[in-house]
Amino acid sequence: MTLRIENLAVDLGQFKLKDINLTLETGDFFALMGPTGAGKSVLLEALVGLVPQSTGEIYIDERRISNLPPEERGIGIVYQDYALFPHLSVLGNIRYGLRFQSRAKSGRSNAENMAVVDDLIPLLGLGHLLHRYPTTLSGGEQQRVALARALVVKPDILLLDEPLSALDPNFRQELRTHLKNLHAASGATFLMVTHDFSEALSLAQHAAIMASGRLEQSGTIEDIFRRPQTAVVADFVGMKNLFKVEFSDTKAFCEAVEFRVSRGPEPGSGYIAIRPEDLILSKSPLASSLQNSFSGKVSAVRSHGFFYEIDLTVKSLTFTAVITNHAFFDLEPAIDSNFFLSFKATAVHQF
Amino acid sequence: MRKESFLWLTLISSFVVLLFVTVPLLRMLTAPSLASLWETIRDPEVYRSIWLSLYTGISAAAICFVFGTPLAYLLARSEFRGKKLVEAIVDLPIVIPHPVVGIALLGLVGKNFWLGRLMHELGLQIVGSPAGIIMVMTFVGLPFYLQAAKEGFASVSPRLESVSRSLGASMFSTFIHVTFPLAWRSILSGIIMCCARAISEFGAVVIIAYHPMIAPVLMFERFQSFGLRYSQPVAVWLIVVCLLLFLSLRLVGGSSRKYETRGRA
């Protein structure tokens, strides 16, 4: 289902959302990013219908939903704190929404609904927890229950509010995999709020950056990373040197450049990124253990007061490195001069 | 050293407070002999008055529950202009002296006001009837119910209601399936508090209905006419019956809350 938001505005007194225009294509996995207080959660609540909007329209396909109460919108939400019903067992939580799905509206029979439950339980690994109560579950388990509960009613759009941030880092990878599988299996359009780029990169196809109640930029993840259109986005994105690559064991290829990475790719990874401060510039090849070393031409030099940013073109790729003022006067990197660029395999982040 | 003496101070004053509450009650409970207790409960007048106290008190709590629950929910969930005023109005019955409550209500349903005359003509007897007693009890018990129920509703995270709505439940279904069950323990406390307050009311009830006699009025009358020894056994019976009532309410109402105690690690 396509989600279309047109000129949405929300006025909560001290906080306002303005001019929100966004389209999510059917089956998209969309990441909504931005600093704390940008209005990401308010936007989610406005989509669900929990916050009154002052202007604008929301459509799912051609169905206008902005005038409907939350229960008729077909938008599910999974909160950061999961919001499981403490008085119901895991199974009770998962089945909760089914009793409100009239057959006429959803077009599904009881048996079909039960089949959905039976499919979701093993998909999320909840079989052994069905009769437990939410307060006895770990964070990851609660999250999976919340996902199952939201998906049982087959929402057209599923909103995820910082789905991974409250979890132990060790479980994040596992849940990412779960989310990917669920997204593929459910066919629903997912809209995820996150402030973690690796999350967005590993899960989402498209993204938008929000700041102070406005959408700064939206598009493919790669676009936002590589071609930030506003200073806010550029600042927020932070990590430069992002490349879409093909992995082959501990090598990664982007166009004609071959990178050495520290470990084999995680399933589904397709990007690498290197922080500018991890790049070492030198006039001659460094005789060291750095596994990545390229020669290239300086294409831009920018002063930032205490440091310089140097763009270096290596074949068809552009790297951005950060060097201190001291190093700048040592190296004197002039435009079009030749330099060597080196970095450790462990400095390469994979997504 | 200083910390220790403070600890002693708290212990001693706690002990004094507890004694202050328990000694008079224990004295009263142990004063009547078993024989006089037995004799008292077989007295139809005593039996009737305790029963009257119980059912009027329970009715008052039931009325507060039915009519007060929506207001409690509203006070817990929404912000509106004049909310503080509404809350102050709701608490008024606590601070008004009891006979004043009785007088105010009598002014409304008595024969020198059109409403009272109208009710009288329709055959609705309020003054000197169980209906009048229930009205007074509802008036004085309502703040206790509303306060507890409001706190119960406020303790239910609005997010749970939001999730329920997003899963297809209407506001009403959400209230029935999520908010109410989660606030139930506070609501039950409110019912018990309201009922207890209702049964203990004397000053306001006497003005509206001296007869039929609720237990406190009977105690007062026996104390006036025959002295302390004749009112004590009635009091003991009222306390015993009320304790049993509230205990059984807790037991019956508390059984659905198993999740609360389960492994909160």
Interface residues (C-beta under 8 A of the other chain):
Chain A: E45 V48 G49 L50 P69 P70 E71 R73 I75 G76 I77 Y79 D81 A83 F85 P86 H87 Y96 G97 F100 Q101 Y133 P134 T135 T136 R149 A150 V153 P155
Chain B: S157 R159 L160 S162 V163 S164 R165 S166 L167 G168 A169 S170 M171 S173 H177 V178 P181 L182 S256 R257 K258 Y259 E260 R262 G263 R264 A265
